[in-house]
Amino acid sequence: MSKEKVLEALLGAEDMLDAKALVELTGLERADIDKAIKALKKEEKIESPKRCFYAAVK
């Protein structure tokens, strides 16, 4: 559930987002964001072109 919200936020973003921005956009807790980011990176659905910033793989 949180993975989908994080991925949706990243897909809708025009630029890379950090965890703080994802918390604000999704309303999820920081711990949930961190878990979702880790899982999405493992699934190769998101990437981190710059340290601590994330973007959806398109």
RATA-V43021 format. One record per run of one state. SS is the DSSP state (a for helix, b for strand, c for the rest). FROM is the first residue (numbers start at 1). TO is the last residue. Records with the same first field share a line. If there is no record, write none. Layout:
# RATA-V43021
SS=FROM-TO, FROM-TO
This chain:
# RATA-V43021
c=1-1, 13-16, 27-29, 43-45, 51-52, 57-58
a=2-12, 19-26, 30-42
b=17-18, 46-50, 53-56
